[in-house]
Amino acid sequence: MEGAPREHPNHRLMRLATFAAVGTAATLIVVKLFAWMFTGSLAMLASLVDSGLDVAASLVSLMAVRHALQPADMEHRFGHGKAESIAVLAQAAFIGGSAVFLGLEAARRFATPTPVARGEIGIAVMLFSIAATLALVMFQRSVVKRTGSIAVAADSAHYTGDVLVNAGVVAALLLDLLLGWPWVDAVFAFAIALYLARNAYRLGMTAFDQIMDKEMPEADRARICEIALAEPGALALHDLRTRVSGPNRFIQMHVEVDGGITVTAAHDVANRVELAVGAAFASAEVLVHIDPLGIEEPIAYPATLDRMVSPELGENPPD
């Protein structure tokens, strides 16, 4: 009797990286909470909020990606990829609200500066946070190198930014402790609020673009054309449309072939183009519509790319 199927090593690594991110952020929440209670530092509070967002973002992303990776079904023919975009929009709203809260609190503290107490405790905690976050980032990068996971890569980039946030808190505490500048705490807290707002905007725009079916980057579309027209029998290409839905990509195009060949031969050209483009773009669903070369047809949607022709047609291809 065969046992249960063994899990792929890359899947275990990705799972471990996710658990490590959540565990690290949860640990930092605990130590930063105690540090904030001892010091009363607003910059420490900002860093505490950022760690809380890390845990929330990791958990929401974990659930969203798990749902987004489910295969298409009878009710969702294009898959579930946009679940990831919806989750990112929710994260962006949460992060943006936290940035507003910190900004208002920083303005209040700047108007009435309050000296930070026990700054040495806060500095020790933040140095520990920097060391723990750097260790996590190094582990995540090794996992990305072995698995190519986009989700782990995004987490790694986010935690790399956290290292800078923690370093800013250390600078604020040092300046207050050594120079007696209580207002600098509010300044750094406001800077962290701006950093969070910027992240919220970038996340929100990325998710919004996917929900609105924005085209893939121009370089990717040009590469699609190059790959398609390199296949024998693919003489021209027009009406290329692309979109991204979570981890999935959808690519559609009209490929022009010699009008004198058989339906079977034209079908073979379409299959070769679909396979070649699909091999170059991971998780892509490619759909090719075949047209006779040079035929004029009404286009229901605005073309996303001018008509491209194969080098086989020479200097003066037919219109």
N, C-alpha and C positions, 0 to 999 in steps of 0.2 A: 504494500500500500504506500503510495507516495505521500510525503509530508506536504505541509503548506508551502507555497512558492516563496523562495527567498527574496528578500527585499534587495533592490539594486543598491550597491554601495554609495552611489551618488545621492540617492534618495535619503539614505541614512545621514550622510554628511549635511544635506540641506536641512533635514529635520533638526539635527544637532545644532546647526548654526542658528536656527530660529529659536530653539530653547535657550541657547547661550545669550542671545540678544535680550529676550524677555527676562531671563534670570539676572543678567547684569543690570538692566534698567531697574528691576524691582529692588535689587540690593542697594543701588544708588539712591533710590527714593527713601529707603529707611535711614541711611546714614545722613543724607542731606536734610531730612526732616528734623533729626536731632540737632544737626548743626544750625539750622535756622532757628530752632527754639532757643539755643544757647546764645546765638549772635544777634538775632533780629535783623540780619542783613537782608536788604531788599534784593540785592544781586543773588544772594543765596536762594531766596524765594523764587526768583526767576529761573534759576538752574533747577530747582526742585520741580517747578511746573514743567520745564522742558523734559525732565526724566519721566514725569507722569505721562506726558504726551508720547514719549518713546514706547512705554508699555502699551498704551491704548492703540497707538498706530500699529505696533507689531501684532497685537491680537486681532485688530480689525483686518489688517492685511492678510493674516494667516487664514482667517475664515473666508475672506473674499477670494483669495487666490485658489483656495480649495474648491470653492463653488465655481470659479471661472474656468478651472481646468476640467470640469465635467464635460463629457462629450455632448454633442448636439443630440436632441431628442425630437419627438414628434411635435412638441409644442414650441421648441426653440431650435429651429432649423439652422440658425447661424451660430449656435453654441450659447454659452453663458458668459462670454468674455467681458461684457459691459458691467457685470457685477463688481469687477475690480474698479472700474471708473466711478461707479456710484459710491463705493466705499471710500475712495480717495477724495471725492467731493465732501463727504461727511467729515473726513479727517481735516480737510482744508478749512471747513467752517469752524471746527473745534479749535484748531490751532489759531485761526484768526481771532476768535473770541478771547482766547488766552492772551494774545498779543495786545488786544485793546485793554484788557484788565491790567496787565503789567504796565502799559503805557500810562494809564490813569493813576496807578499807584505810584509810579516813578515821579509823575508831575506833583502829586501830593507830597511825597517825601522831599522833593527838591525845594518846595516852598517852605517846608519845615524840616530841615536836616536833623537826623537823629544819629548820634555816634553809634558805631557798631561795637557790641560787647563781645569779649572773648574772641577776637579776630584770629588768634592763633589756632583755635579749634576749627574755624571755618577754613583756614588755609590748609590744615592737615587733611580735612575731609576732601577738599577739592583736588589736592595732589593725589589722594587715593583714587578719586573719580577719574582723573586723567589717566592714571596708570591702568585702571580696570578697563576704561574705554579703549585705550590704545591696544591692549591685549585682545579685546574683542575684535577690533578692526583688522588686526593682523590675521586672526583666525578666519574672519569672514573673507578676506582677500584670498587666503589659501583655498578656501572652499570654492570661491568664484573661479579661481584658476583651474580647479579640477572639474567643476561641474558646469560652468558657464551659466549659472543661475542668475537671471535678471533680478529676481526678487531679493536675493541675498546681496547682490551688487548695490541695489538701491538702499538697503539697510546700511551697508558699509559706508556709503557716501553720507548718509544722514548722521551716523555716529562719528564720522570724521569731523563734521561740523560741530558736533557736541564737544569735541576736544577743544575747539576754539572758544566755545561758550564758557567752558570750565576754566580755561586759561584767563579769560576776561574777568571772571569772578575773583580769581586769585589776585589779579592786578588791582582790582577795586579794594579788596581787603587789605592788601599790602600798603596801598596809598593811604588808606584811612588809618591803619595801625601805625605807620612810620611817620606820616606827615600831618596827621590830624585833619584830613579833608573829608568830613562826613558827607558832603554833597556828591562826592565821586561815586558813592554807592548807587545813588539815583541815576547818575549819568550812564553807568554801565548797565543798570537794569533797563533803561530806556533803549540802549543799543541792542540788548538782547531781544526786547520787544519788537524792534524793527527787523531783526534777523528772523524771528518767528513769523512776522507778517509777510516777509519776502518769501519764505518757504511755503506759507499758506497760498500765496498768489500763484507761485510756480506749480504747486500741486494741483490747484484748482483749474488752472488753464490747461494743463496736460489732460486732466480728466474731461474737461469740457470739450476739448478738441476731439477726443475719442468718441464721446457721446454724440457729437455733431458730425461724425464721420469725416473728419478732415483728411485730406489726401496725405499719403506717405511723402517723405521728403523728396525734393526734386532729384537728388542724387540717386535715390532708390528707384524712382520711376525711369530715369535714364538707363540704369543698369538693367531693369526689366526689359526695356526695348532692345538693348544690346544683346541680351541673352536670347530673346525671342527671335530676333532677326538673324541670329547665327545658325538657326536650325534650317537645314535644307528644305526648300519648298515654301518657307515663310518669306514672302516677297515684300510685304509692307505691313504696317500696323497703324491703327488709329483707334480713337475712342477708348483710351486707357483710363480705367477708373480703379482707385484703390482706397482702402480704409483699414483702420486698425480697431480691434475690439479686444481689449485686455491682452492676453498672450497670442491672440489669433490675428492673422492678416488675410484680407480678402482682395484678390486681384482679378480684374476682368478686362478683357481687351478684344478687339476685332482684328483678326489676322487675315490678310489678303493672300490668296494663292492663285495659281494659274487656273483660269476658268475652264480649261480643257481637260483637266485631270478628273478622275473618277471620284465619287463620293467617298469611297474607301480610302483613297490616297489622301484626300483632303482631311479625312478623319485622323489619319496617321500623323499628318503635320500638326494638327491641333494637340494630339496626345503628346508628341515630342516636346512641343512648346510648354505644355502644362507641366510635364515632368522636369524639364530643365529649369524653369522658373521656380517651381516648388522646391527643387533641390537647393537652390541658392538662397531661398528665404524660408527659414524655419517656421513651422506652424502656419504656413500659408495655404489657403484654398484658392486655386487658380482655375478660372473659367475662360475658355477661349471660344469665341464665335468666329466661324469661317465665312469670308466674303470672297467673291471672284475679284481678281485684280482690277482696280480702276473703276469699280461700279459706284454709281452715285446713289446714295440712300439718305433718307431723312434721319437726322440724329435727334433722338428724343431728349437728350441731356447735353449740356454744354461740354464740349470736348475738353479733357484735362491735359491733353498734349497734342501738338500738331502731328500731322501724319508723318510717319517715319518709313523710310524705304530701305530695302536690303541692298548691299553693294552689288548683288547679282544683277540688278537692273541697270547698272552702268550710270553714265552721267546724265541721261535724259529719261528718267522713269516716266511712265504714263501717269496722267492725272487720274 
